[in-house]
Amino acid sequence: MNPKEIGTIIAERQFTLSDNPDRIITARMGMPKVFSDNGDYCCPIQVLGAGNDRVLEVGGVDAVQAIDLALKALGARLWSMQKESGGKIVWLDEGNWDLGLPMINMNQIEVSPA
C-alpha cells in the first residue's frame, strides 16, 4: 500500500459546517494492518474537505485496539480542525460537541504520518 493511500475503507462518516452546510467533510477509516515484527497493528485514518487530506496511521497492540484508537484520533482531529478554523462541524444537523465519535486527549495516543 502506498503510504499516501488509505487502502480499503471500512468506515466513513460525513459532516457539514454549521455556517456552510454545502461543504462536506468526510472522515474515513481504512482496514487495520500488521505494521511491525511483533504483530502490532495500525489503522489508517483520513479527513477530507477540511484542508489537510493526509493519511495518518494509528497504532495498537491488535486490530481492535487500533480501530478503537483510530476512532478517538478521528474525533480529536476533527475537534482540532474545528478549533483552528473557528467554524462549527456538525453531524446529523445536531451540532453534537463530540460529533458522535469517542473523544480522547491527543497526548494519550500515538499518531504518526503514513
Backbone as CSV, one residue per row, in Angstrom:
resi,resn,N_x,N_y,N_z,CA_x,CA_y,CA_z,C_x,C_y,C_z
1,MET,0.841,-1.177,0.000,0.000,0.000,0.000,0.888,1.243,0.000
2,ASN,0.608,2.169,-0.873,1.300,3.448,-0.923,1.046,4.196,0.385
3,PRO,2.087,4.763,1.015,1.896,5.458,2.289,0.891,6.606,2.225
4,LYS,0.628,7.131,1.044,-0.317,8.237,0.925,-1.739,7.765,0.645
5,GLU,-1.949,6.461,0.605,-3.279,5.918,0.352,-3.827,5.283,1.615
6,ILE,-5.129,5.317,1.767,-5.761,4.768,2.957,-6.033,3.276,2.822
7,GLY,-6.017,2.750,1.612,-6.309,1.332,1.406,-7.809,1.086,1.383
8,THR,-8.218,-0.100,1.794,-9.632,-0.460,1.818,-10.339,0.302,2.930
9,ILE,-11.354,1.073,2.569,-12.100,1.857,3.551,-13.126,0.951,4.226
10,ILE,-13.096,0.931,5.571,-14.049,0.105,6.314,-15.139,0.934,6.990
11,ALA,-14.932,2.251,7.092,-15.946,3.114,7.698,-15.754,4.540,7.202
12,GLU,-16.872,5.246,7.099,-16.837,6.624,6.614,-18.006,7.377,7.237
13,ARG,-17.794,8.632,7.598,-18.865,9.476,8.130,-18.713,10.866,7.530
14,GLN,-19.857,11.473,7.180,-19.835,12.816,6.610,-20.368,13.831,7.611
15,PHE,-19.733,14.997,7.601,-20.088,16.114,8.457,-20.292,17.339,7.569
16,THR,-20.900,18.373,8.122,-21.023,19.652,7.430,-20.554,20.760,8.375
17,LEU,-20.448,21.956,7.833,-20.143,23.127,8.647,-21.446,23.861,8.923
18,SER,-21.631,24.316,10.153,-22.888,24.979,10.511,-23.117,26.245,9.691
19,ASP,-22.045,26.964,9.358,-22.203,28.197,8.587,-22.102,27.979,7.075
20,ASN,-21.843,26.743,6.643,-21.770,26.412,5.218,-22.186,24.949,5.032
21,PRO,-23.502,24.656,5.120,-23.972,23.267,5.080,-23.695,22.542,3.768
22,ASP,-23.318,23.276,2.716,-22.991,22.623,1.444,-21.566,22.060,1.435
23,ARG,-20.753,22.475,2.373,-19.376,21.974,2.456,-19.366,20.666,3.247
24,ILE,-18.906,19.610,2.609,-18.882,18.279,3.213,-17.467,17.960,3.702
25,ILE,-17.377,17.490,4.927,-16.125,17.000,5.498,-16.325,15.514,5.749
26,THR,-15.424,14.699,5.237,-15.564,13.248,5.332,-14.431,12.657,6.157
27,ALA,-14.798,11.898,7.189,-13.827,11.154,7.998,-13.845,9.710,7.523
28,ARG,-12.658,9.163,7.226,-12.565,7.790,6.717,-11.588,6.973,7.556
29,MET,-11.892,5.684,7.653,-11.016,4.747,8.345,-10.719,3.586,7.418
30,GLY,-9.436,3.249,7.305,-9.031,2.113,6.493,-8.945,0.838,7.314
31,MET,-8.775,-0.267,6.627,-8.663,-1.566,7.284,-7.355,-1.653,8.072
32,PRO,-7.417,-2.124,9.328,-6.182,-2.298,10.099,-5.245,-3.291,9.421
33,LYS,-3.953,-3.086,9.640,-2.951,-3.985,9.057,-1.797,-4.147,10.039
34,VAL,-1.115,-5.276,9.962,0.073,-5.505,10.787,1.171,-4.582,10.274
35,PHE,1.858,-3.893,11.188,2.909,-2.980,10.733,4.243,-3.172,11.439
36,SER,4.353,-4.165,12.315,5.642,-4.365,12.985,5.940,-5.855,13.122
37,ASP,7.193,-6.164,13.384,7.621,-7.555,13.540,6.987,-8.237,14.748
38,ASN,6.589,-7.449,15.753,5.998,-8.062,16.945,4.478,-8.220,16.839
39,GLY,3.918,-7.943,15.672,2.492,-8.177,15.441,1.579,-7.019,15.774
40,ASP,2.126,-5.847,16.094,1.279,-4.682,16.335,0.549,-4.295,15.053
41,TYR,-0.574,-3.615,15.220,-1.395,-3.190,14.090,-1.425,-1.677,13.994
42,CYS,-1.780,-1.188,12.821,-2.094,0.222,12.655,-3.376,0.318,11.842
43,CYS,-4.092,1.408,12.070,-5.344,1.651,11.360,-5.237,3.033,10.714
44,PRO,-5.296,3.120,9.382,-5.177,4.419,8.720,-6.471,5.227,8.828
45,ILE,-6.320,6.531,9.010,-7.467,7.442,9.043,-7.180,8.627,8.139
46,GLN,-8.260,9.292,7.707,-8.118,10.456,6.831,-9.347,11.340,6.984
47,VAL,-9.140,12.653,6.954,-10.235,13.617,6.945,-10.129,14.398,5.646
48,LEU,-11.173,14.339,4.834,-11.208,15.027,3.544,-12.107,16.256,3.628
49,GLY,-11.720,17.321,2.931,-12.561,18.505,2.823,-12.327,19.542,3.901
50,ALA,-11.299,19.340,4.728,-11.025,20.294,5.803,-9.649,20.928,5.655
51,GLY,-9.021,20.750,4.490,-7.746,21.403,4.230,-6.530,20.508,4.288
52,ASN,-6.521,19.506,5.146,-5.371,18.615,5.258,-5.854,17.188,5.040
53,ASP,-5.617,16.649,3.855,-6.138,15.333,3.484,-5.168,14.188,3.744
54,ARG,-4.065,14.442,4.441,-3.059,13.383,4.600,-3.601,12.215,5.429
55,VAL,-3.072,11.054,5.139,-3.432,9.826,5.848,-2.520,9.678,7.067
56,LEU,-3.114,9.385,8.214,-2.366,9.093,9.436,-2.576,7.630,9.788
57,GLU,-1.585,7.006,10.414,-1.719,5.629,10.881,-1.689,5.625,12.402
58,VAL,-2.708,5.025,13.001,-2.841,4.963,14.449,-2.550,3.536,14.894
59,GLY,-1.579,3.372,15.794,-1.133,2.043,16.196,-1.844,1.487,17.413
60,GLY,-1.887,0.151,17.485,-2.429,-0.569,18.633,-1.774,-1.932,18.727
61,VAL,-1.960,-2.604,19.857,-1.344,-3.920,20.023,-2.049,-4.996,19.209
62,ASP,-3.302,-4.741,18.828,-4.033,-5.642,17.942,-4.989,-4.800,17.105
63,ALA,-5.715,-5.444,16.198,-6.595,-4.714,15.285,-7.712,-3.987,16.031
64,VAL,-8.255,-4.607,17.081,-9.345,-3.975,17.835,-8.869,-2.691,18.508
65,GLN,-7.710,-2.731,19.145,-7.197,-1.517,19.782,-6.858,-0.455,18.738
66,ALA,-6.322,-0.855,17.603,-6.013,0.115,16.545,-7.287,0.810,16.066
67,ILE,-8.383,0.060,15.900,-9.660,0.656,15.490,-10.174,1.603,16.568
68,ASP,-10.144,1.166,17.824,-10.611,1.996,18.937,-9.849,3.316,18.988
69,LEU,-8.529,3.240,18.920,-7.722,4.457,18.984,-7.869,5.308,17.730
70,ALA,-8.101,4.672,16.584,-8.318,5.425,15.343,-9.607,6.239,15.423
71,LEU,-10.671,5.665,15.994,-11.919,6.415,16.178,-11.693,7.621,17.080
72,LYS,-10.946,7.428,18.142,-10.648,8.532,19.058,-9.777,9.584,18.380
73,ALA,-8.834,9.140,17.564,-7.972,10.082,16.842,-8.775,10.888,15.824
74,LEU,-9.745,10.248,15.160,-10.608,10.987,14.228,-11.385,12.065,14.970
75,GLY,-11.945,11.718,16.124,-12.676,12.702,16.924,-11.791,13.863,17.332
76,ALA,-10.584,13.555,17.787,-9.651,14.601,18.206,-9.211,15.452,17.024
77,ARG,-8.992,14.818,15.898,-8.551,15.561,14.704,-9.641,16.519,14.225
78,LEU,-10.880,16.042,14.188,-11.987,16.910,13.779,-12.175,18.053,14.770
79,TRP,-12.104,17.752,16.056,-12.243,18.786,17.074,-11.152,19.837,16.912
80,SER,-9.918,19.389,16.665,-8.797,20.302,16.477,-8.990,21.166,15.234
81,MET,-9.431,20.548,14.135,-9.674,21.306,12.899,-10.765,22.348,13.114
82,GLN,-11.788,21.970,13.854,-12.884,22.888,14.154,-12.379,24.066,14.979
83,LYS,-11.546,23.779,15.963,-11.000,24.828,16.822,-10.102,25.773,16.024
84,GLU,-9.262,25.215,15.142,-8.345,26.029,14.340,-9.085,26.914,13.343
85,SER,-10.162,26.398,12.759,-10.879,27.142,11.721,-11.868,28.147,12.291
86,GLY,-12.265,27.953,13.540,-13.256,28.842,14.132,-14.671,28.522,13.697
87,GLY,-14.837,27.536,12.819,-16.166,27.115,12.383,-16.683,25.993,13.258
88,LYS,-17.928,25.595,13.020,-18.515,24.513,13.799,-18.855,23.361,12.871
89,ILE,-18.230,22.206,13.104,-18.507,20.995,12.340,-19.697,20.308,12.993
90,VAL,-20.674,19.899,12.171,-21.871,19.248,12.714,-22.100,17.902,12.042
91,TRP,-22.766,17.019,12.790,-23.137,15.697,12.297,-24.623,15.519,12.536
92,LEU,-25.333,15.052,11.534,-26.783,14.845,11.603,-27.531,16.126,11.948
93,ASP,-26.998,17.261,11.535,-27.609,18.575,11.768,-27.869,18.871,13.236
94,GLU,-27.163,18.189,14.135,-27.417,18.369,15.558,-26.363,19.205,16.259
95,GLY,-25.182,19.279,15.702,-24.129,20.055,16.339,-23.632,19.457,17.642
96,ASN,-23.628,18.127,17.735,-23.100,17.474,18.935,-21.650,17.871,19.132
97,TRP,-21.274,18.200,20.358,-19.893,18.614,20.606,-18.919,17.484,20.333
98,ASP,-19.372,16.222,20.470,-18.463,15.094,20.265,-18.526,14.516,18.852
99,LEU,-19.397,15.016,18.007,-19.540,14.585,16.615,-19.861,13.098,16.482
100,GLY,-20.372,12.499,17.551,-20.717,11.083,17.519,-19.512,10.164,17.541
101,LEU,-18.359,10.690,17.922,-17.117,9.910,17.988,-16.567,9.963,19.407
102,PRO,-15.889,8.893,19.831,-15.254,8.952,21.151,-14.166,10.017,21.146
103,MET,-14.013,10.673,22.262,-13.015,11.736,22.365,-11.930,11.329,23.350
104,ILE,-10.713,11.754,23.065,-9.570,11.481,23.935,-8.554,12.599,23.731
105,ASN,-7.767,12.836,24.728,-6.681,13.798,24.623,-5.642,13.243,23.648
106,MET,-5.262,14.010,22.641,-4.311,13.541,21.630,-2.968,13.137,22.240
107,ASN,-2.632,13.640,23.422,-1.373,13.264,24.065,-1.393,11.824,24.572
108,GLN,-2.579,11.203,24.600,-2.691,9.845,25.120,-2.570,8.781,24.043
109,ILE,-2.468,9.172,22.782,-2.356,8.187,21.709,-1.181,8.533,20.812
110,GLU,-0.720,7.544,20.097,0.396,7.736,19.176,-0.147,7.812,17.759
111,VAL,0.061,8.941,17.107,-0.363,9.127,15.727,0.869,9.511,14.933
112,SER,1.132,8.775,13.867,2.294,9.090,13.037,1.865,9.209,11.585
113,PRO,2.486,10.114,10.826,2.142,10.245,9.407,2.389,8.929,8.682
114,ALA,1.521,8.647,7.747,1.652,7.407,6.961,2.829,7.492,6.033
